[in-house]
Amino acid sequence: MTRIVRLAFALAAVLAATACNQTAPPPAAVSAAAPADGARIGVAECDDYLQKYQVCLETRIPENARRNLAQTLERTRETWRKTAATPGGKEALTAVCQRMRDASRASLATYGCSDF
């Protein structure tokens, strides 16, 4: 689990650093489309976080920061998917995903993403 926690905090640090150097673009329409079944983790806290982050990424994050953050988000999704498949993984991810949401809240608010 330590690897997941480190990844979560690394993503939060990247988001915070990026948020400090960017200005939020004007609001855009937010898509509420659910992720495809293959993209779901199977842990409500994680799936909700990933879906909201994806919407923020697609609608609010400036293009110059979007690619790196999208890659980081995909690595996070893949790590969580693998962890969820291990014994006890889903239970551990519940807390990890909530901490990730809490850590990302302030940096994503800089872009106007307040639905966290």
Secondary structure, DSSP 8 states (H G I E B T S, - for coil): -HHHHHHHHHHHHHHHHHHHT---------------GGG--S-HHHHHHHHHHHHHHHHTS-HHHHHHHHHHHHHHHHHHHHHHTSTTHHHHHHHHHHHHHHHHHHHHHTTT----
